């Protein structure tokens, strides 16, 4: 194994790796360039690992079987997990991987505390501050990510985990108290290296991570996953300061800032502040209704079968499809793509409307449609297409609920009041495909089901769309 002792060469390699990570993030911002962005990231990470190993004085350029065995085993496990995960499980996997980043930072921090900074002596003051910050953020990220994984999965170690927020009395005071105790631990550790302070900070951060995520409702989980991504980035950046690794600092800052920006964008799409999401409790209990407010129209829904829908689609000139989590659960994206091809072959203007928080993960619907080879140019964001619903013949909602709920605009007492939604009810005909009339992930009823323009196509998304395709072909 080659040992690099040229600092200029190391810095140049890290610079190349940093540029590749920037290009990776830029590539991932678009469906057309996402594959290339992933490739840039893989190459950049390979360079980072190779240069870090080759330039580490502790390794001395020697081959260490245990180290390379760990890298090989980790790579194989990661490859198998990525290959086997379904799109409905992707949010869970992302949350779980964030916990690994946090745990790695905690272990590195304790390692430096126990064995010093590599020069044979204990860590100095600045180093102790870096260690405490890294361990604290890492511990918070670890426990918060594990709980987010459990809430998305619905269980942990066989025990059911509810997506309903846990709102303890005086929870904000509890958060401030935990933060104050963490500062005391930081002072004790930074003052003279007292490990008790580091232990206090670690335990408190673990509790705070659980409490913060426990207080967040299921409807906010896409933002939570994005914020945990940001936390993991700042954790990596703090570890870079600990280890004196410039590339780790840059990479962590890129991930941390991009995750925070994405969270802010998603919060704007939900008409929520980022602080309201992080410290909130959306969906814990519905607000008290105004007795003078108009009643939500309840009643019987109108249903439609696949043959009837096929006839209406044959008469349509413009169709907008609104995908949601139900499409992911039913794995209906390929059937939807086939439906799109048939309609476009008939001269129908077919487009897709994507809400920023559709699904359980940022960009969830975009990835599903890209996987099914739906043309990128007909996949539109909410702001681009919302004004077109009044001139649309058929709006077809597949497995979505909260993002098309008119209560966001009509009912000021609704938990989602003020949230920008796709105004599908303005189309001439609205088709809602759901397995049942059950409420969406936010746990609230949807008046869209009872509107005169709405017809329900009940059933599994894939099965229902395939029946419509068969009817169109017949």
N, C-alpha and C positions, 0 to 999 in steps of 0.2 A: 504493500500500500504506500502511495506517494505521500510525503509530508511537505506541505506548503509552508515556507517561512518568509515569503515575500508579501509584505503587507499591501503593496501596490496591486499585486495580482489578486489578493483576497478581496480588496476593496472593489476592483474592477469586476470581479465575478459577482459580488453582492449587488453592484450597480446594475449588471445585466439581469440578475434575478428580480430586482425591484422593478425594473422597466417591464419585464414580462408579467409581473403581478398586476401592474397598472393596466397593461394591454388586456390581461385576462378579465379584469373588472369591466373594462370598456366593452369587451366582446360579449360579456354576459348581459349587457344592457339591451341586447336586441336578439330576437329569435334567429335572424339570418346569420349572425356571427357567434352564436352561443357555443357551437362546437369548437370553433377556432379559439374562442376565449378559454374554454376548458383546456385545450391543448397547450396554450401559453402558460396556464397555471401549473400544469403537470411538469412542463419543462423547467419552469422557474423553480418549482419545489425540488426537482431532481438536482439542479445546480446548487441550491441552498444546502441540501443535505450533504452532497459530495464535498463541497468546499468546507463546510463546517467540520466534517469528520477529518478531512485532510489537513486542516489548519489547527486542530486542537492539540496543544502541547501535551496534555495528559495522555493522549493516545500515542504520541511520538511516532506517528506514521506506521504503527504496527497493526497487524490484523488481529482483531478481537472477535473470536467466534460468537461469544454470547451477544455482543452488540449487534452483529449482522444477523444473527438468528432472530433477535427481537424485531429488527426492521423487516425481515422476511415474513415472519409470522403475522406481524401487524398489517403488512401489505396484503397478505393472502386473506386475512379476516375482513379487511376493508373491501377488497374486491368481491368477495362472496356476498357480503351484506349489500353492496351496491347492486349486484347482479340479481339478487333475489327479492329486493324490496319492491313492493307494488306502489303505484302512484298514490293510492290512498294512505299508505304507510310512510310516505316520504316526510311529512312534517314530524312524525315521531322520530324518524332516523336523524333528521337534522337536529332536533332538540337533544337527542342522546349524544350525538357527536360533539355538541357544544359542551356537554358535561365532561367529556374526555379532555378537552382543551383546558377547562378550569382545573380538573384534577391534576393534569400534568404540571400546570403552573404551581399548584400547591406543593407537589412533590419536589419540584426543582427548588422552590423557596426554602423548604425545610432542609434539603440537601446542602444548599449553600450555608445555611445557618449552622448545620452540624459540622461540616467539613471545611468551612472557610471559603475564601475567595480564590483559591488556587495558589496563593502565594504562601501558604502555610500558616497564616494568622487568622484570627477571627474577623468577621466582617466589621468594617468601620462604620461611622455614623450614617453617612449617605447610603452606604450599602444596606444597612439595617432598615432604613426608611424604604428603600426600593423593595427589599424582601417583604416587609410588612404589607405594603400596598399590593404587591403581586399576590401574596397569599390570601389577603382579604378579598380582593376582586375574584380570584380563582375559586375560593370556597363558596362565595355567593353565587357565582356562575354554575358551579357544580350542582349544588342542591336545588337551585332554581330550575336548572335544565332537567334534572331528573324528575322533578314534580311536573314540569311542563310535558315531558314525555309521558308520564303516567296519566295526566289529564287528557291528553290527546288520544292515548291508547284506551283509556277507560279503566285501566287496572294496573296494578304493580304487585309482582310476586303473588299473583292469584287473588289479591284483594281489590275490590271495586273502588275506583277513584272517580268522584263526581266532578263534572265541569262547572258546577255551581260555585260562585265565589264564597270564600269563608271570611266573613266580616266580623272580627272580634271587637268588642267594645273598646273604644279608645285606641284603635289600631294605629292611628297616626302618632299618638303619644308613645306607643310601644316602639314604633320605628325610630323616633327621635331618641328614645332611651337606649335602644340598641346601638345607634350611631354614637351616642355619647360614651357608652361603655367601650366601643371600639377605639375611640380616640384615647381613652385612658390606657387601653392595652397598647396602643401605638406609642404613647409616651413612655410607658414602662420598658418596652422593648428597645426603643430608640435611645433611651437614656444610657443604659449600661448593658444592653444585650440580654436582659432578663427574659428567658424563654417563656415565663408565665404570661407575659404580655402578648407574645406571639400566639400562645395557645388560646388566650381569651379572645383575641381578634379572630382566630379561625372559627371557634365555636359560635361566636356571635354572628359572624358572616354567614355561617351555615344556617343558623336560625332565621336570619333576615332574608336569605334567599328563598327559603320555604314560605315564609310569611308573605313576601311580596307577590310571589306567583299564586299562592293559595287565595289571595284576595282578588284575583283577576278572573272574570267570568269567561265562559267558553267562547262568546262572540268576539272577544278581544284576543284570542289565541294567535291569529296571524301576526298581530303586532308584537305579541310576547316572543314568538319565535324570532322575529326580526331583531328585537331588543336584546335577546340572549346572544344572537349573532354579534351584535355590537359589543356586549360585555366580553365575549370570548376574544374579540379583537383587542380590546384594551388590556385584557389579561396577557395576551401574547406580547403586546408592546411593553408592558411592565416587566415581563420576563426578559425581553431584549435588553432593557436597562440593567437588570441584574447580571446578565451574562456578558454584557458589553458587546452584543451582537447587533450591528447596525441594521442588517436586513430584517431581523425579527422585529425591531422597533418600527421600521417602515411598513412592513407587512401588517403588523398588528394595528397600526394607525389607519391603514387603508381599510381594513375590515371593520374596525370600530367606527370610523366616521361614515362609511357607506351604510352600515347597519343602522346607525342613528338617523341618517338622512332618509333611508327607506321607511323607517318607523314613523318619522315625522310626516312623510308623504301619505302613508296609510292612515294616520290619525286625521289628517285633513280630509281624506276621502270619507271618513266616518263622522266628521264634524265633532271631533273630540280633541282635547289637548293631550299631549304626550304624558303630562303629569297626572291627568285624570285617568289615563289607562294604567300607568304604573302603580298608582296608589289608590285606584278606584275599586269598584266592585260591581261592574256592569252586569245586570241580570239577576242580582240577588233578590230583589223584590220589585215588582212593578210599582210605579208611582201611583198615588191616589188619584182616581179619576175625578174630573170636574163634573158635578151633578148636572150642570147646565150645558155641558158639551154635548154635541150630537152623538148619538149612539153609533157604534160601529155596525155597519150593515151585516147582519147575520142571516143565514137562511140556507136553502138548498143550493148546491152547486150544480152547474150544467156539465155533463160529461160528454165525451166524444170518443168514438173508437178509431182504430187505425185507418179503416176504409173511409170513414167520413172525413178524417183529417187529410188523407191523400187527395180526395176530391177538392177540398178547399185549397190545398197547395197547388193543384193543377191550374186553378183559376187565378192564383196570385202572381203579381208582377215583382213584388219586393218582399223579402223575408229576412227577419233579423232573428238569429239564434242566440239565446242567453244561457251559457253553460254555468252550472254550479257544482257543488260537491257531490250531488246525486249522480252526475255524469261520471265522476271519478269512481264512486262506489260501484256503479253498474258497469264500469269499463266500456262505456258506450261511445268513446271518442271515434273509433273506427267506423261504427255504424253511422254516426253523425256525419263523418267525412263522406261516406257513400251517399247519404241523403243529399248532402251539399252538391256532390258531383251530378247527381240525377237532375236536381232542380236547375243547376246552372246550364246543363245541357239543353234544358227546355227554355232557356232564355230568362230565367228568374234571377233577379239581382239578390244574391244571398250574401249576407255579412254576419259577423259575430260581434256581439257587444260584451266587453269584458269589464267587470267592476273591479276596482283595485283590491278589494278584500274578498273576492270570490274564492271559495275553497278554504283550506286550512294553512296555506303557505303563500307568501308573496309570489305572484306569477304562476300559481298552481294551474290555472286554466290554460294559460299560454303554453306551458310545457306539454299538457295533455294534447292540445290541438296540434302542436308541432310534431309530437310523437306520431300522430295519425296522418301527417303530411297535409294538413289543411293549409292552403296558400296563405302566406303571411300578410299579403296585401288586403285580405278581406277580414282580418282580425283587428277590430277597432277598440280603442279605449273609450270609457264612458263619456268623457268630455267631447270626443270626436263624433259620437253617434247619437247622443241623447236627444238632440233636436230633430232627428229624422223619424221618430216613432209616429208622429201624427200622419205622415205620408206612407206608412208601412202597412201592407195588407195583412201580414201575419207575423206576430212576435211569438216565437216558440221558446218557452222557458223550460230548460231541462235540468231538473234537480236543484234549482236555485229557489230561495225563499226570501230571506231578509233583505237581499240587495234589490228586490223588486217590490218591496212592501210600501204601498202608498201611505200607510200610517206615518211614515217618516215625514211626509209633507202635510198630511191632513189632521193628524192627532197630536196636539202639543203635549199630551200626557203620556205618549208612547215612550218607552225606553230608547227608541232609535229616532226620536223627534229631531229634525234638523239634519239627519244623516243624508248626504246625497245618494239617491238611488236611481236605477234605470227606470224611466217612466214608460214602462211597457203598456200600461193601461190606456195610453193614448193611441195605440195602434187600432186598426179596424177589427182585428180578431186577435185574441191572446190565447195561446195554448199553453197550459201548465202541466208538465209531466212530473208526477210525483207518485211515490208508492202509496201514500195515504194523505189525509188532510192534516197530518201532525204539524205542529209548529216547527219553525226552523231552529238553527243552532242558538239563536238569541232567546228562544223559548217563548215567543210571542205570536199571537194569531196574525193572519194575513188577510186583510179585507179584499185583496185582489181576487181571491177565490170566488167571491160573491158578486163581482161586477158583471153587468149584462154582456160585456164583450168577451168574457173569459169562459173558456171551456177546459175541463180537466181531462187529461189523458192519463188515467191511473195505470200503474205498473212499473216494473223495473225498467230503468232507462234504456238499457241495451235491447231488451226484448221488445219494448214499445216502439223504439225507432226502427228496429229491423222489420217489424210488422208494417210500419208505414212505408218503408222501402219496398217491401214485397208488394204492397198494394199499388204503389206507383209504377212498378215494373209490370204488374198485371194489366 
